[in-house]
Amino acid sequence: MGDHKEQPLRVGAAVRRRRRALELTLAVVAERSGLSVPFLSQIENERARPSRSSLEKVADALRTTAVELLAAADPACSVDVVRAEGLEPLPAPHVRSLVRGHHQMHASEFTGDHDPGREFQYRNDQLMYVADGVVEVEAEGRAYRLGRGDTLYLTGGVRHRWRATESDTRVLVVAVAEHIEAVRDRPRGEGR
């Protein structure tokens, strides 16, 4: 079985995200770029791949660059394997990203300690899983001691800090990506 190889990029999702972030309609982008609404719709829905020239026109209309749109593009494949780094132990502390690219989820592995005085506050929800060692977390004025196999779930906006109390600690942090606007549950009885 093969690992993820370089795949064509799906730039349509990046174009759509940028257009929506600017609160523009396809008609406005078409007018600014000189391209047709149906063609722009096909780009956003991955039914057409724009030429370099067309991508630059779209980027100009969206007040960005073609390079930025390509950097924000999703790989065309839906499976990606991130292999463990070598067999030798990594120097602690170490952070390794477990998800490549621009996706709805972000995941990192922290080995050893990091700046324990640093306070974190993420826009969206986050899950911490202790794979090895012991971690102390301070969140919402309370202290939590987590051991191997323990998890801590933090909703978006919760200020927290953590520190490893053992040198061989490994913590996995999985979070909804910052560019995603998380939808909060509505209280019961509230209309849709």
C-alpha positions as a Markdown table, in Angstrom:
| # | Residue | x | y | z |
|---|---|---|---|---|
| 1 | Met | 0.0 | 0.0 | 0.0 |
| 2 | Gly | 1.4 | 3.4 | -0.9 |
| 3 | Asp | 1.6 | 6.5 | 1.1 |
| 4 | His | 0.2 | 9.8 | 0.0 |
| 5 | Lys | 2.0 | 11.1 | -3.1 |
| 6 | Glu | 1.7 | 14.5 | -4.7 |
| 7 | Gln | -1.8 | 14.8 | -6.1 |
| 8 | Pro | -3.4 | 17.5 | -8.1 |
| 9 | Leu | -4.8 | 20.2 | -5.9 |
| 10 | Arg | -8.5 | 21.0 | -5.6 |
| 11 | Val | -8.4 | 24.8 | -5.8 |
| 12 | Gly | -12.2 | 25.1 | -6.0 |
| 13 | Ala | -12.7 | 24.8 | -2.2 |
| 14 | Ala | -10.1 | 27.5 | -1.6 |
| 15 | Val | -11.8 | 29.8 | -4.1 |
| 16 | Arg | -15.2 | 29.2 | -2.4 |
| 17 | Arg | -13.8 | 29.8 | 1.1 |
| 18 | Arg | -12.1 | 33.0 | 0.1 |
| 19 | Arg | -15.2 | 34.3 | -1.8 |
| 20 | Arg | -17.5 | 33.5 | 1.2 |
| 21 | Ala | -15.0 | 35.1 | 3.6 |
| 22 | Leu | -15.3 | 38.3 | 1.6 |
| 23 | Glu | -19.1 | 37.9 | 1.4 |
| 24 | Leu | -19.0 | 38.1 | -2.4 |
| 25 | Thr | -21.5 | 36.5 | -4.8 |
| 26 | Leu | -20.3 | 34.6 | -7.9 |
| 27 | Ala | -21.8 | 37.4 | -10.0 |
| 28 | Val | -19.5 | 40.0 | -8.3 |
| 29 | Val | -16.4 | 37.7 | -8.8 |
| 30 | Ala | -17.4 | 37.2 | -12.4 |
| 31 | Glu | -17.7 | 40.9 | -13.0 |
| 32 | Arg | -14.3 | 41.6 | -11.4 |
| 33 | Ser | -12.5 | 38.8 | -13.1 |
| 34 | Gly | -14.1 | 38.9 | -16.6 |
| 35 | Leu | -15.0 | 35.2 | -16.3 |
| 36 | Ser | -18.5 | 33.7 | -16.5 |
| 37 | Val | -20.6 | 32.8 | -13.5 |
| 38 | Pro | -21.1 | 29.2 | -14.8 |
| 39 | Phe | -17.3 | 28.8 | -15.2 |
| 40 | Leu | -16.6 | 30.1 | -11.7 |
| 41 | Ser | -19.3 | 27.7 | -10.3 |
| 42 | Gln | -17.6 | 24.8 | -12.1 |
| 43 | Ile | -14.2 | 25.8 | -10.6 |
| 44 | Glu | -15.7 | 26.0 | -7.1 |
| 45 | Asn | -17.4 | 22.6 | -7.6 |
| 46 | Glu | -14.2 | 21.0 | -9.0 |
| 47 | Arg | -15.8 | 20.4 | -12.4 |
| 48 | Ala | -13.3 | 22.7 | -14.2 |
| 49 | Arg | -9.7 | 23.3 | -13.5 |
| 50 | Pro | -8.7 | 26.9 | -14.2 |
| 51 | Ser | -5.7 | 27.8 | -16.3 |
| 52 | Arg | -2.9 | 29.8 | -14.7 |
| 53 | Ser | -4.3 | 32.9 | -16.3 |
| 54 | Ser | -7.9 | 32.3 | -15.2 |
| 55 | Leu | -6.7 | 31.5 | -11.6 |
| 56 | Glu | -4.8 | 34.8 | -11.5 |
| 57 | Lys | -8.0 | 36.6 | -12.6 |
| 58 | Val | -10.0 | 34.9 | -9.9 |
| 59 | Ala | -7.3 | 35.7 | -7.3 |
| 60 | Asp | -7.2 | 39.4 | -8.3 |
| 61 | Ala | -11.0 | 39.5 | -8.0 |
| 62 | Leu | -10.7 | 37.9 | -4.5 |
| 63 | Arg | -7.9 | 40.3 | -3.5 |
| 64 | Thr | -5.4 | 37.6 | -3.1 |
| 65 | Thr | -2.8 | 35.8 | -5.2 |
| 66 | Ala | -2.9 | 32.6 | -7.2 |
| 67 | Val | 0.0 | 31.3 | -5.0 |
| 68 | Glu | -2.2 | 31.9 | -1.9 |
| 69 | Leu | -5.1 | 30.1 | -3.4 |
| 70 | Leu | -2.9 | 27.2 | -4.3 |
| 71 | Ala | -1.4 | 27.1 | -0.8 |
| 72 | Ala | -5.0 | 26.9 | 0.6 |
| 73 | Ala | -6.1 | 24.2 | -1.9 |
| 74 | Asp | -7.0 | 20.7 | -0.8 |
| 75 | Pro | -5.1 | 17.7 | -2.2 |
| 76 | Ala | -7.3 | 15.7 | -4.5 |
| 77 | Cys | -6.8 | 12.5 | -2.5 |
| 78 | Ser | -8.9 | 11.8 | 0.6 |
| 79 | Val | -6.3 | 9.5 | 2.3 |
| 80 | Asp | -3.0 | 10.7 | 3.7 |
| 81 | Val | -0.6 | 8.8 | 5.8 |
| 82 | Val | 1.8 | 10.7 | 8.1 |
| 83 | Arg | 4.6 | 8.2 | 9.1 |
| 84 | Ala | 6.4 | 8.3 | 12.4 |
| 85 | Glu | 9.7 | 10.1 | 12.1 |
| 86 | Gly | 12.6 | 7.6 | 12.1 |
| 87 | Leu | 13.3 | 5.0 | 14.7 |
| 88 | Glu | 15.6 | 7.2 | 16.8 |
| 89 | Pro | 13.9 | 9.1 | 19.7 |
| 90 | Leu | 13.3 | 12.8 | 18.9 |
| 91 | Pro | 14.8 | 15.4 | 21.1 |
| 92 | Ala | 12.3 | 16.7 | 23.7 |
| 93 | Pro | 10.5 | 19.0 | 23.5 |
| 94 | His | 9.2 | 18.4 | 20.0 |
| 95 | Val | 6.0 | 19.2 | 18.1 |
| 96 | Arg | 4.9 | 17.2 | 15.1 |
| 97 | Ser | 1.9 | 18.0 | 12.9 |
| 98 | Leu | -0.2 | 14.9 | 12.2 |
| 99 | Val | -2.4 | 16.3 | 9.5 |
| 100 | Arg | -0.9 | 17.9 | 6.3 |
| 101 | Gly | -2.5 | 20.7 | 4.4 |
| 102 | His | -5.5 | 22.9 | 4.9 |
| 103 | His | -8.3 | 20.8 | 6.4 |
| 104 | Gln | -11.2 | 21.1 | 8.8 |
| 105 | Met | -9.2 | 19.4 | 11.5 |
| 106 | His | -5.7 | 20.0 | 12.9 |
| 107 | Ala | -3.8 | 17.5 | 15.0 |
| 108 | Ser | -0.4 | 17.7 | 16.7 |
| 109 | Glu | 1.8 | 15.5 | 18.8 |
| 110 | Phe | 3.7 | 17.2 | 21.6 |
| 111 | Thr | 6.7 | 15.2 | 23.1 |
| 112 | Gly | 8.2 | 16.4 | 26.3 |
| 113 | Asp | 7.3 | 19.9 | 27.7 |
| 114 | His | 6.8 | 23.2 | 26.0 |
| 115 | Asp | 6.4 | 26.7 | 27.5 |
| 116 | Pro | 4.2 | 25.9 | 30.5 |
| 117 | Gly | 3.5 | 29.6 | 31.1 |
| 118 | Arg | 1.9 | 30.0 | 27.7 |
| 119 | Glu | -1.8 | 30.4 | 27.7 |
| 120 | Phe | -3.9 | 29.0 | 24.8 |
| 121 | Gln | -7.3 | 30.0 | 23.6 |
| 122 | Tyr | -8.6 | 28.4 | 20.5 |
| 123 | Arg | -11.6 | 29.6 | 18.5 |
| 124 | Asn | -13.0 | 26.1 | 18.1 |
| 125 | Asp | -13.2 | 22.9 | 20.1 |
| 126 | Gln | -10.1 | 20.9 | 21.1 |
| 127 | Leu | -9.4 | 17.4 | 22.5 |
| 128 | Met | -6.2 | 16.5 | 24.4 |
| 129 | Tyr | -5.2 | 12.9 | 24.7 |
| 130 | Val | -2.3 | 11.8 | 26.8 |
| 131 | Ala | -0.5 | 8.9 | 25.0 |
| 132 | Asp | 2.3 | 8.6 | 27.5 |
| 133 | Gly | 3.4 | 10.4 | 30.8 |
| 134 | Val | 1.5 | 12.9 | 32.9 |
| 135 | Val | 0.1 | 16.4 | 32.1 |
| 136 | Glu | -1.3 | 19.1 | 34.4 |
| 137 | Val | -3.9 | 21.3 | 32.7 |
| 138 | Glu | -5.3 | 24.6 | 34.1 |
| 139 | Ala | -8.6 | 25.5 | 32.5 |
| 140 | Glu | -11.5 | 27.7 | 33.7 |
| 141 | Gly | -9.9 | 28.2 | 37.1 |
| 142 | Arg | -9.5 | 24.5 | 37.8 |
| 143 | Ala | -6.5 | 22.1 | 37.7 |
| 144 | Tyr | -6.7 | 18.7 | 36.1 |
| 145 | Arg | -4.0 | 16.0 | 36.3 |
| 146 | Leu | -4.1 | 13.7 | 33.3 |
| 147 | Gly | -2.3 | 10.4 | 33.0 |
| 148 | Arg | -1.7 | 7.9 | 30.1 |
| 149 | Gly | -5.0 | 7.3 | 28.2 |
| 150 | Asp | -6.8 | 10.3 | 29.7 |
| 151 | Thr | -8.6 | 12.9 | 27.5 |
| 152 | Leu | -9.7 | 16.4 | 28.1 |
| 153 | Tyr | -12.2 | 18.2 | 25.9 |
| 154 | Leu | -12.2 | 21.9 | 25.7 |
| 155 | Thr | -14.9 | 23.9 | 24.0 |
| 156 | Gly | -13.9 | 26.8 | 21.8 |
| 157 | Gly | -12.9 | 30.0 | 23.7 |
| 158 | Val | -11.7 | 28.3 | 26.9 |
| 159 | Arg | -8.4 | 29.7 | 28.1 |
| 160 | His | -6.0 | 27.1 | 29.3 |
| 161 | Arg | -2.4 | 26.2 | 29.8 |
| 162 | Trp | -0.7 | 22.8 | 30.3 |
| 163 | Arg | 2.6 | 21.3 | 31.2 |
| 164 | Ala | 4.2 | 17.9 | 31.1 |
| 165 | Thr | 5.3 | 16.6 | 34.5 |
| 166 | Glu | 7.4 | 13.7 | 33.1 |
| 167 | Ser | 10.1 | 14.1 | 30.4 |
| 168 | Asp | 8.7 | 11.2 | 28.2 |
| 169 | Thr | 5.2 | 12.7 | 28.0 |
| 170 | Arg | 3.4 | 12.6 | 24.6 |
| 171 | Val | 0.2 | 14.5 | 24.2 |
| 172 | Leu | -2.0 | 14.5 | 21.1 |
| 173 | Val | -4.0 | 17.6 | 20.5 |
| 174 | Val | -6.8 | 17.5 | 17.9 |
| 175 | Ala | -8.8 | 20.6 | 17.1 |
| 176 | Val | -11.3 | 22.0 | 14.7 |
| 177 | Ala | -9.2 | 24.2 | 12.4 |
| 178 | Glu | -9.2 | 27.9 | 13.0 |
| 179 | His | -10.6 | 28.7 | 9.6 |
| 180 | Ile | -13.8 | 26.8 | 10.3 |
| 181 | Glu | -16.7 | 28.6 | 11.8 |
| 182 | Ala | -18.0 | 26.1 | 14.3 |
| 183 | Val | -21.8 | 26.0 | 14.8 |
| 184 | Arg | -22.9 | 26.0 | 18.4 |
| 185 | Asp | -25.8 | 23.9 | 19.5 |
| 186 | Arg | -28.9 | 26.1 | 20.0 |
| 187 | Pro | -30.8 | 25.9 | 23.4 |
| 188 | Arg | -33.9 | 23.8 | 23.3 |
| 189 | Gly | -37.0 | 25.6 | 22.2 |
| 190 | Glu | -35.1 | 28.1 | 20.0 |
| 191 | Gly | -36.3 | 28.0 | 16.4 |
| 192 | Arg | -34.1 | 27.2 | 13.4 |
